[in-house]
Amino acid sequence: MKTKTSNTIASQRIQIFKEGIKDGEAGTVPGLAGAEFTFVLNSEYEKVGFDKAHKYFVGTTDTNGYLTTSLLPYGTYRVKETKTPEGYYGASDFLITIEKDASLYEIGYQIKKVTVNNVPFESLLKVVKKDKETGKTVLLKGATFKVKNVDTNEYVSYIDWSLFPQIIVNQWTTHDDGTITLNTKLKIGHYQLEEIEAPDGYVLTKEPIPFEITMDHYEISSDQVTPITVVQLVDQSVKGKVTIEKKGEVLTDYKDGKFIYEERGLAHAKFGIYAKSDILDPSHDGIVLYKQGELIETLETTEGGKITSHELPLGDYECKELEAPYGYVLNSEVKTFSLSYKGQSVDIVYEDIGITNERQKIVVEVSKKDEETKKYLSGAEISLFANRDIYNYDGDVIVEAGTLLETIVSRQDGKVSFQSDLPLDLTPEYAIMPLSELNDELVGDTNSLYVVKETKQPDGYLLKNVHYYVDGKYTTEKQDTLIFTYDFLNQVTKTQINKVDSETLENIIGAKLQVIDKESHKVIDEWVSEKEGHLVQGLIVGRTYILHEVEAPFGYILAADTEFIIPESREIQSITFMNVKAPVITLGDEPKVNIPQKDIPTEDQTIIFSYLIMGIGACAILFILFKKED
C-alpha cells in the first residue's frame, strides 16, 4: 500500500470585525462597513516599505462590519487600514501571525478572528537618555523628567494605588539601561519633556524637548501590537579643565651688593596631562577613553605663567613637567588632580595646579695653593667681577661691566666659595659687549658673564695674574647647580743672598747674617753663610728688608747693613753682600799693614777704621802674651 504525501503549505483565513467610535465620542456600533484592509508580510515591509511590498490580500468589510480573507500562508502580516469609512478614525497598523502548525490547516474552515476598533490613536512613550556628543545611550539611572501636553497645557499623570499614599504619578526616572516606558498611553498631540534631574556626570537639560504623538511616526512595542513612540532625552556630559600656573624666581635688581629676586609666572614650561587611571566613557558603556598612564594633552605656559587645558572627561589625572623654562631646573614632582562631578548645574569643573621651579644656581669656589707643594694657602684675596653688563629679567642693565661683586679670602684648610646668589646670563643677543685685550693668562670663554681673579696675594708669594672666566649660561634642566672650581697656584718669592769677597767676588763662609723686616724690626731669617750662598723664601712683595751681618767671617771686616725691596717677579732675586778683608799689621819683625784708603769704600770708612783699631789692639795683646811664654 502506498502512502500519498501532500506538500500543502500551512495557511489560514483571517476574519476582521470592524467597530468604531465616531468623532471620538463614546458608543460603539455593531459593525462598520466600507473599511478596506491590506495584508503584507511584515518582513518585506521592513525591507522595502508598504508601497513596494507584495499585497497578499486586499478586502473591504461588509455591511455587518466583517471581512474574511482567503487562505494566507504562514507568516507575520502587517495589516493596514487603507481606506476608512467617512466620519471615522482609521485604526493603526497591527500585526497578525499565522503559525506554521499542521493543526491549523487540517480543518480548512478554521478562521482566526480579529476585532479592530476605530478608536483615537494612542501610543506608549519610551524615553531614552542619550549623550549629546556621542549619541550613545547613557547606561545610568537617574534622569528624572515630566511630560507636558502642550495642547492642553497640562502635565501627564495617572493614579497608581500601589504607590499609596503617593498615588499620583506625574514624573518618571530612567532605569540602569538609560530608558523608561511610561505606564500610560498618550493620545495624538503635541508634548514636551521637561528634565528635572540629570543622571550623575551630566548637565541638566533646561530647555524642554518637544515631541509629537502621531500616526505617522511610531514603532510597535514588544507585544507586536501596541504603538510606541520613542523620544530621546539628550544631555551634555560634564567636562573638566585644569589650569597650570608655573612660578619661579626672576632677577629684578642689584642693591647693596646683593642680587634681588622676586617670584613671577614663567612662560614656556611644558607639561603633560596623563590618565592616572582608566578614563571611562561617561555613558557607562565600558569603553575606555584613555588608558592608565596615557598622555592625553601637552601644554605650554604663556606669558604670565598660566595655561588651561582643553575640556577633559571627568576622572583622575596626573600632571608632569616635561620641559622647564630657560634657566630653571625641571620639577620632577608628579601633581595629581581629579575632575569630579559637582552637580547638574555645573557644566565644566575647574582645577588649579601650582608648580614652582628652582633657578639654576651658580657656585664659584676657589682655592689658593703653593705652586710647588700644592698646599693650601691662607690670606689671598680672590675677587669676582662682572665681566659684562648684567641684565635683569625685564632686559634692564642692573650691573655694569667691571663691577666688583665680591671678594673672599683664602683659607689654609681648603676651598672657599663666593656667597653671592649669582644669576644666569640673561644678556640679550644684541647686547654682547666687545672685550679689550689682556696680557694676563686667560682661562675660559672671555665673553662670559663673570671673571675671577686674584686681587691680593698671600704674604711671601707673587700675584697670580690669571683670569678665570665663569660662563653663566643655562645648561640643562636636569642640573640644579653650575659649580665652577678654580685653583690659584702661587709661586713663593725667592731671594738668593750671596756673601762674597769684595775683591774676588767669590762666596765666603762663616758670616752670621740676618734678614730683618724694616717696619717691624722682626728677624725673618738667620743663617751662617756657606759656599753656595743662601736662599730666602717667602719675603713679601714690595716690602723693605734689611740685610744685617751679625758676625763677619774670619779675616773680614763687619759689613754695613743693606736694604732691599722684594719685586713682583717670578725670577729669583739675587743680592750680593760683600765683605772687605781686614788689614794685616806687622809688630817687630812682622810686616806692616798699610791700609790704603782707596781700597776701602768711602761709605764704610768710619766703620772699618774703628774695627781696624780694635784689630790692631787685639794683635798687640796676643803678641805680648806669646813673648812672655817664650
For each residue, the residues with C-beta under 8 A, 3 or more apart:
1:
2:
3:
4:
5:
6:
7:
8: 11 105
9: 73 74 105
10: 73 74 98 99 100 101 102 104 105
11: 8 71 72 73 74 98 104 105
12: 71 72 74 98 104 105 110 111 112
13: 68 69 70 71 72 110 111 112
14: 39 57 68 69 72 77 96 98 111 112 113 114
15: 66 67 68 69 111 112 113 114
16: 37 61 66 67 68 79 113 114 115 116
17: 31 65 66 113 114 115 116
18: 31 32 33 35 61 65 66 67 91 116 118
19: 28 29 30 31 32 65 115 116 117 118
20: 28 29 32 85 88 89 117 118 119
21: 24 25 26 27 28 88 89 117 118 119 120
22: 25 27 29 87 88
23: 87
24: 21 89 120
25: 21 22
26: 21
27: 21 22
28: 19 20 21 117
29: 19 20 22 32 65
30: 19 64 65
31: 17 18 19 61 62 63 64 65 66
32: 18 19 20 29 35 61 65 85 88 118
33: 18 60 61 62 63 64 65 85
34: 60 61 83 85
35: 18 32 60 61 65 67 81 83 84 85 88 91 116 118
36: 58 59 60 61 81 82 83
37: 16 57 58 59 60 61 67 79 80 81 82 116
38: 55 57 58 79 80 82
39: 14 55 56 57 58 69 72 77 78 79
40: 44 45 50 53 54 55 56 77 78 80
41: 44 45 53 54 56 75 76 77 78
42: 45 46 75 76 77 78 95
43: 46 47 75 76
44: 40 41 47 48 53 54
45: 40 41 42 48 49 50 53 78
46: 42 43
47: 43 44
48: 44 45 52 53
49: 45 52 53
50: 40 45 53 78 80
51:
52: 48 49
53: 40 41 44 45 48 49 50
54: 40 41 44
55: 38 39 40 58
56: 39 40 41 72 73 77
57: 14 37 38 39 69 70 72
58: 36 37 38 39 55 82
59: 36 37 67 68 69
60: 33 34 35 36 37 67 83
61: 16 18 31 32 33 34 35 36 37 64 65 66 67
62: 31 33 65 66 67
63: 31 33
64: 30 31 33 61
65: 17 18 19 29 30 31 32 33 35 61 62
66: 15 16 17 18 31 61 62
67: 15 16 18 35 37 59 60 61 62
68: 13 14 15 16 59 111
69: 13 14 15 39 57 59 72
70: 13 57
71: 11 12 13 105 108
72: 11 12 13 14 39 56 57 69 75 77 98
73: 9 10 11 56 98
74: 9 10 11 12 98 99 100 101 104
75: 41 42 43 72 97 98
76: 41 42 43 95 96 97 98 224
77: 14 39 40 41 42 56 72 95 96 97 98
78: 39 40 41 42 45 50 93 94 95
79: 16 37 38 39 93 94 95 96 114
80: 37 38 40 50 93
81: 35 36 37 84 90 91 93 116
82: 36 37 38 58
83: 34 35 36 60
84: 35 81 88 89 90 91 118
85: 20 32 33 34 35 88
86:
87: 22 23
88: 20 21 22 32 35 84 85 118
89: 20 21 24 84 118 119 120 121
90: 81 84 118 215
91: 18 35 81 84 94 116 117 118 119
92: 121 215 218 227
93: 78 79 80 81 220
94: 78 79 91 114 116 225
95: 42 76 77 78 79 220 224 225
96: 14 76 77 79 112 114
97: 75 76 77 224
98: 10 11 12 14 72 73 74 75 76 77 104 112
99: 10 74 104
100: 10 74
101: 10 74 104
102: 10 105 106
103: 106 107
104: 10 11 12 74 98 99 101 110
105: 8 9 10 11 12 71 102 108 110
106: 102 103
107: 103 110
108: 71 105
109:
110: 12 13 104 105 107
111: 12 13 14 15 68
112: 12 13 14 15 96 98
113: 14 15 16 17
114: 14 15 16 17 79 94 96
115: 16 17 19
116: 16 17 18 19 35 37 81 91 94
117: 19 20 21 28 91
118: 18 19 20 21 32 35 84 88 89 90 91
119: 20 21 89 91 122
120: 21 24 89 187 188
121: 89 92 187 188 213 214 215 227
122: 119 185 186 187 188 213 227
123: 185 186 213 218 226 227 228 229
124: 181 182 185 186 221 226 227 228 229
125: 147 181 182 185 186 191 213 228 229 231
126: 179 180 181 182 228 229 230 231
127: 143 145 172 174 179 180 181 182 193 230 231 232 233
128: 137 178 179 230 231 232 233
129: 137 138 140 143 174 178 179 199 232 233 235
130: 135 136 137 138 178 232 233 234 235
131: 134 135 136 137 138 202 234 235 237 282 283
132: 234 235 236 237
133: 236 237
134: 131 281 283
135: 130 131
136: 130 131 281 283 285
137: 128 129 130 131 177 178 179 283 285
138: 129 130 131 143 174 178 199 202 235 282 283 284
139: 176 177 178 283 284 285
140: 129 143 174 176 178 199 200 201 283 284
141: 173 174 175 176 178 199
142: 173 174 197 198 199 200
143: 127 129 138 140 173 174 178 195 197 198 199 202 233 235
144: 171 172 173 174 195 196 197
145: 127 171 172 173 193 194 195 196 233
146: 155 156 170 171 172 193 194 196
147: 125 155 156 172 182 186 191 192 193 194
148: 153 154 155 156 191 192 194 208
149: 152 153 154 155 156 186 189 190 191
150: 153 189 190 191 192 210
151: 189 190
152: 149 189
153: 148 149 150
154: 148 149
155: 146 147 148 149 170
156: 146 147 148 149 170 182 184 186 191
157: 168 169 170
158: 168 169 183 184
159: 167 168 169
160: 163 167 169 183
161: 164 167
162:
163: 160 166 167 169
164: 161 167
165:
166: 163
167: 159 160 161 163 164
168: 157 158 159
169: 157 158 159 160 163 172 183
170: 146 155 156 157
171: 144 145 146 196
172: 127 144 145 146 147 169 180 182
173: 141 142 143 144 145 180 197
174: 127 129 138 140 141 142 143 144 177 178 179 180 199 233
175: 141 178 179 180
176: 139 140 141
177: 137 139 174
178: 128 129 130 137 138 139 140 141 143 174 175 199 283
179: 126 127 128 129 137 174 175
180: 126 127 172 173 174 175
181: 124 125 126 127 221 228
182: 124 125 126 127 147 156 172 185 186
183: 158 160 169
184: 156 158
185: 122 123 124 125 182
186: 122 123 124 125 147 149 156 182 189 191 213 229
187: 120 121 122 213
188: 120 121 122 213 214 215
189: 149 150 151 152 186 212 213
190: 149 150 151 210 212
191: 125 147 148 149 150 156 186 210 211 212 213
192: 147 148 150 208 209 210 211
193: 127 145 146 147 208 209 211 231 233
194: 145 146 147 148 208
195: 143 144 145 198 204 205 206 209 233 235
196: 144 145 146 171 204
197: 142 143 144 173 204 344
198: 142 143 195 202 203 204 205 235 344
199: 129 138 140 141 142 143 174 178 202 235
200: 140 142 341
201: 140 237 238 282 314 341
202: 131 138 143 198 199 235 236 237 238 282 344
203: 198 235 236 237 238 344 345 346 347
204: 195 196 197 198 235 344 345
205: 195 198 209 233 234 235 236
206: 195
207:
208: 148 192 193 194
209: 192 193 195 205 231 232 233 234
210: 150 190 191 192
211: 191 192 193 229 231
212: 189 190 191 217
213: 121 122 123 125 186 187 188 189 191 218 229
214: 121 188 217 218
215: 90 92 121 188 218
216:
217: 212 214 229
218: 92 123 213 214 215 227 228 229
219: 227 228 229 230
220: 93 95 224 225 226 227 228
221: 124 181 224 225 226 227 228
222:
223: 226
224: 76 95 97 220 221
225: 94 95 220 221
226: 123 124 220 221 223
227: 92 121 122 123 124 218 219 220 221
228: 123 124 125 126 181 218 219 220 221
229: 123 124 125 126 186 211 213 217 218 219
230: 126 127 128 219
231: 125 126 127 128 193 209 211
232: 127 128 129 130 209
233: 127 128 129 130 143 145 174 193 195 205 209
234: 130 131 132 205 209
235: 129 130 131 132 138 143 195 198 199 202 203 204 205
236: 132 133 202 203 205 347
237: 131 132 133 201 202 203 282 283 313 314
238: 201 202 203 282 314 341 342 346 347 348 349
239: 311 312 313 314 339 347 348 349
240: 311 312 313 314 339 340 348 349 350 351
241: 308 309 310 311 312 339 348 349 350 351
242: 273 308 309 312 317 319 337 339 350 351 352 353
243: 306 307 308 309 350 351 352 353
244: 269 271 299 301 306 307 308 309 319 352 353 355
245: 265 301 305 306 352 353 354 355
246: 265 266 267 269 301 305 306 325 355 356 357
247: 263 264 265 266 305 354 355 356 357
248: 263 264 266 325 328 356 357 358 359
249: 261 262 263 264 358 359
250: 261 262 263 264 266 392 393
251: 259 260 261 392 393 398 423 426
252: 260 261 262 392 393 394
253: 259 260 392 398
254: 258 259 260 390 398 399
255: 258 260
256:
257: 405 406 420
258: 254 255 420 421
259: 251 253 254 420 421 422 423
260: 251 252 253 254 255
261: 249 250 251 252 359 421 423
262: 249 250 252
263: 247 248 249 250 356
264: 247 248 249 250 305 393
265: 245 246 247 301 303 304 305 306
266: 246 247 248 250 269 301 305 325 328 357
267: 246 301 302 303 304 305 325
268: 300 301 323 325 326
269: 244 246 266 300 301 305 321 323 324 325 328 355 357
270: 298 299 300 301 321 322 323
271: 244 298 299 300 301 307 319 320 321 322 355
272: 295 297 298 299 319 320 322
273: 242 295 296 297 298 299 309 312 317 318 319
274: 293 294 295 296 317 318 319 320
275: 278 279 290 291 292 293 294 296 315 316 317 318
276: 292 315 316 317 318 336
277: 292 315 316
278: 275 288 290 291 292
279: 275 288 289 290 296 313 315
280: 284 286 287 288 289 313 315
281: 134 136 284 285 286 287 288 289 313
282: 131 138 201 202 237 238 313 314
283: 131 134 136 137 138 139 140 178 237 287
284: 138 139 140 280 281
285: 136 137 139 281
286: 280 281
287: 280 281 283
288: 278 279 280 281 291
289: 279 280 281 313
290: 275 278 279 294 296 313 315
291: 275 278 288 294
292: 275 276 277 278
293: 274 275
294: 274 275 290 291
295: 272 273 274 298
296: 273 274 275 279 290 312 317
297: 272 273 309 310 312
298: 270 271 272 273 295 322
299: 244 270 271 272 273 307 309
300: 268 269 270 271 307
301: 244 245 246 265 266 267 268 269 270 271 304 305 306 307 325
302: 267 305 306 307
303: 265 267
304: 265 267 301
305: 245 246 247 264 265 266 267 269 301 302
306: 243 244 245 246 265 301 302
307: 243 244 271 299 300 301 302
308: 241 242 243 244
309: 241 242 243 244 273 297 299 312
310: 241 297
311: 239 240 241 348
312: 239 240 241 242 273 296 297 309 315 317 339
313: 237 239 240 279 280 281 282 289 290 339
314: 201 237 238 239 240 282 339 340 341 349
315: 275 276 277 279 280 290 312 338 339
316: 275 276 277 336 337 338
317: 242 273 274 275 276 296 312 336 337 338 339
318: 273 274 275 276 334 335 336 337
319: 242 244 271 272 273 274 334 335 336 337 353 355
320: 271 272 274 334 335
321: 269 270 271 324 330 331 332 355 357
322: 270 271 272 298
323: 268 269 270 330 477
324: 269 321 328 329 330 331 357 477
325: 246 248 266 267 268 269 301 328 357
326: 268 474
327: 359 360 424 426 474
328: 248 266 269 324 325 357 358 359 360 477
329: 324 357 358 359 360 477 478 479 480
330: 321 323 324 357 477 478
331: 321 324 355 356 357 358
332: 321
333: 355
334: 318 319 320
335: 318 319 320 353 355
336: 276 316 317 318 319
337: 242 316 317 318 319 351 353
338: 315 316 317 351
339: 239 240 241 242 312 313 314 315 317 349 351
340: 240 314 349
341: 200 201 238 314 349
342: 238 346 349
343: 346
344: 197 198 202 203 204
345: 203 204
346: 203 238 342 343 349
347: 203 236 238 239
348: 238 239 240 241 311
349: 238 239 240 241 314 339 340 341 342 346
350: 240 241 242 243
351: 240 241 242 243 337 338 339
352: 242 243 244 245
353: 242 243 244 245 319 335 337
354: 245 247
355: 244 245 246 247 269 271 319 321 331 333 335
356: 246 247 248 263 331
357: 246 247 248 266 269 321 324 325 328 329 330 331
358: 248 249 328 329 331 361 480
359: 248 249 261 327 328 329 423 424
360: 327 328 329 424 474 475 479 480 481 482
361: 358 421 422 480 481 482
362: 422 423 424 450 470 472 481 482 484
363: 417 418 481 482 483 484
364: 384 417 418 422 450 452 470 484 486
365: 415 416 417 418 483 484 485 486
366: 382 408 410 415 416 417 418 452 485 486 487 488
367: 376 410 414 415 416 485 486 487 488
368: 376 377 378 379 380 382 410 454 458 488 490
369: 373 374 375 376 377 487 488 489 490
370: 373 374 375 377 461 489 490 492
371: 374 489 490 491 492
372: 491 492
373: 369 370
374: 369 370 371 489
375: 369 370
376: 367 368 369 410 411 412 413 414
377: 368 369 370 380 410 412 458 461 490
378: 368 409 410 411 412 458
379: 368 409 410 458 459
380: 368 377 409 410 454 456 457 458 461 488 490
381: 407 408 409 410 454 455 456
382: 366 368 407 408 409 410 416 452 453 454 455 488
383: 404 406 407 408 452 453 454 455
384: 364 404 405 406 407 418 420 450 451 452 470
385: 402 403 404 405 450 451 452 453
386: 389 390 399 400 401 402 403 405 449 450
387: 401 435 446 447 448 449 450 451 469 470
388: 401 427 432 433 435 447 448 449
389: 386 397 399 400 401 427 431 433
390: 254 386 397 398 399 423 426 427 449
391: 395 396 397 398 426 427 428 431
392: 250 251 252 253 395 396 398 426
393: 250 251 252 264 426
394: 252
395: 391 392 426 428
396: 391 392
397: 389 390 391 400
398: 251 253 254 390 391 392
399: 254 386 389 390 403 405
400: 386 389 397 403
401: 386 387 388 389 433
402: 385 386
403: 385 386 399 400
404: 383 384 385 407
405: 257 384 385 386 399 418 420 422 450
406: 257 383 384 418 419 420
407: 381 382 383 384 404 455
408: 366 381 382 383 416 417 418 419
409: 378 379 380 381 382 416
410: 366 367 368 376 377 378 379 380 381 382 416 458 488
411: 376 378 414 416
412: 376 377 378
413: 376
414: 367 376 411
415: 365 366 367 485
416: 365 366 367 382 408 409 410 411
417: 363 364 365 366 408
418: 363 364 365 366 384 405 406 408 422
419: 406 408
420: 257 258 259 384 405 406
421: 258 259 261 361
422: 259 361 362 364 405 418 450 472
423: 251 259 261 359 362 390 426 472
424: 327 359 360 362 472 473 474
425: 448 449 471 472 473 474
426: 251 327 390 391 392 393 395 423
427: 388 389 390 391 431 432 449
428: 391 395 431
429: 432
430:
431: 389 391 427 428
432: 388 427 429 447
433: 388 389 401
434:
435: 387 388 446 447
436:
437:
438: 442 467
439:
440: 453 465 466 467
441: 465 466 467
442: 438 446 466 467 469
443: 466 467 468 469 486
444: 448 468 469 470 471
445: 448 469 471
446: 387 435 442 467 469
447: 387 388 432 435 469
448: 387 388 425 444 445 451 469 470 471 472
449: 386 387 388 390 425 427 470 471 472 473
450: 362 364 384 385 386 387 405 422 469 470 472
451: 384 385 387 448 467 468 469 470
452: 364 366 382 383 384 385 467 468 469 470 486
453: 382 383 385 440 466 467 468
454: 368 380 381 382 383 457 463 464 465 466 488 490
455: 381 382 383 407
456: 380 381 463
457: 380 454 461 462 463 464 490 541
458: 368 377 378 379 380 410 461 490
459: 379 538 540
460: 492 493 537 538 539 540
461: 370 377 380 457 458 490 491 492 493 538 541
462: 457 490 491 492 493 541 568 569 570
463: 454 456 457 490 541 568
464: 454 457 488 489 490
465: 440 441 454
466: 440 441 442 443 453 454 488
467: 438 440 441 442 443 446 451 452 453
468: 443 444 451 452 453 484 486
469: 387 442 443 444 445 446 447 448 450 451 452
470: 362 364 384 387 444 448 449 450 451 452 484
471: 425 444 445 448 449
472: 362 422 423 424 425 448 449 450 482
473: 424 425 449
474: 326 327 360 424 425
475: 360 479 482
476: 479
477: 323 324 328 329 330
478: 329 330
479: 329 360 475 476 482
480: 329 358 360 361
481: 360 361 362 363
482: 360 361 362 363 472 475 479
483: 363 365
484: 362 363 364 365 468 470
485: 365 366 367 415
486: 364 365 366 367 443 452 468
487: 366 367 369
488: 366 367 368 369 380 382 410 454 464 466
489: 369 370 371 374 464
490: 368 369 370 371 377 380 454 457 458 461 462 463 464
491: 371 372 461 462 570
492: 370 371 372 460 461 462 537 538
493: 460 461 462 537 538 539 540 541 566 573
494: 535 536 537 572 573
495: 515 535 536 537 539 564 566 572 573 574 575
496: 533 534 535 536 572 573 574 575
497: 513 515 533 534 535 536 547 575 577
498: 507 533 534 574 575 576 577
499: 507 508 509 511 513 529 533 534 553 577 579
500: 504 505 506 507 508 576 577 578 579
501: 504 505 506 508 556 578 579 581
502: 505 578 579 580 581
503: 581
504: 500 501
505: 500 501 502 576 578
506: 500 501
507: 498 499 500 529 530 531 532 533
508: 499 500 501 511 529 553 556 579
509: 499 528 529 530 531 553
510: 528 529 553 554
511: 499 508 528 529 549 551 552 553 556 559 577 579
512: 526 527 528 529 549 550 551
513: 497 499 526 527 528 529 534 547 548 549 550 577
514: 523 524 525 526 547 548 549 550
515: 495 497 523 524 525 526 536 539 545 546 547 548
516: 521 522 523 524 545 546 548
517: 520 521 522 524 543 545 546
518: 521 543 544 545 546 563
519: 543 544
520: 517
521: 516 517 518
522: 516 517
523: 514 515 516 526
524: 514 515 516 517 536 539 545
525: 514 515 536
526: 512 513 514 515 523 550
527: 512 513 534
528: 509 510 511 512 513
529: 499 507 508 509 510 511 512 513 533 534 553
530: 507 509 533 534
531: 507 509
532: 507
533: 496 497 498 499 507 529 530
534: 496 497 498 499 513 527 529 530
535: 494 495 496 497 572
536: 494 495 496 497 515 524 525 539
537: 460 492 493 494 495
538: 459 460 461 492 493
539: 460 493 495 515 524 536 543 545 566
540: 459 460 493 543 566
541: 457 461 462 463 493 566 567 568
542: 565 566 568
543: 517 518 519 539 540 565 566
544: 518 519 563 564 565
545: 515 516 517 518 524 539 563 564 565 566
546: 515 516 517 518 561 562 563
547: 497 513 514 515 561 562 563 564 575 577
548: 513 514 515 516 561
549: 511 512 513 514 552 558 559 561 577 579
550: 512 513 514 526
551: 511 512 558
552: 511 549 556 557 558 559 579
553: 499 508 509 510 511 529 556 579
554: 510
555: 581 582
556: 501 508 511 552 553 559 579 580 581 582
557: 552 579 580 581 582 604 607 608 611 612
558: 549 551 552 607 611
559: 511 549 552 556 562 577 578 579 580 604
560: 603 604 607
561: 546 547 548 549
562: 546 547 559 575 577
563: 518 544 545 546 547
564: 495 544 545 547 573 575
565: 542 543 544 545
566: 493 495 539 540 541 542 543 545 573
567: 541 573
568: 462 463 541 542
569: 462 573
570: 462 491
571:
572: 494 495 496 535
573: 493 494 495 496 564 566 567 569
574: 495 496 498
575: 495 496 497 498 547 562 564
576: 498 500 505
577: 497 498 499 500 511 513 547 549 559 562
578: 500 501 502 505 559
579: 499 500 501 502 508 511 549 552 553 556 557 559
580: 502 556 557 559 599 600 601 604 608
581: 501 502 503 555 556 557
582: 555 556 557 611 612 615
583: 593 594 595 612 615
584: 591 593
585: 590 592 593 615 616 619
586: 589 590 591 592 593
587: 590 619 620 623
588: 623
589: 586
590: 585 586 587 623
591: 584 586
592: 585 586
593: 583 584 585 586
594: 583
595: 583 599 600 612
596: 599 600
597: 600 605
598:
599: 580 595 596
600: 580 595 596 597 604 605 608
601: 580 604 605
602: 605
603: 560
604: 557 559 560 580 600 601 607 608
605: 597 600 601 602 608 609
606: 609 610
607: 557 558 560 604 610 611
608: 557 580 600 604 605 611 612
609: 605 606 612 613
610: 606 607 613 614
611: 557 558 582 607 608 614 615
612: 557 582 583 595 608 609 615 616
613: 609 610 616 617
614: 610 611 617 618
615: 582 583 585 611 612 618 619
616: 585 612 613 619 620
617: 613 614 620 621
618: 614 615 621 622
619: 585 587 615 616 622 623
620: 587 616 617 623 624
621: 617 618 624 625
622: 618 619 625 626
623: 587 588 590 619 620 626 627
624: 620 621 627 628
625: 621 622 628 629
626: 622 623 629 630
627: 623 624 630
628: 624 625
629: 625 626
630: 626 627
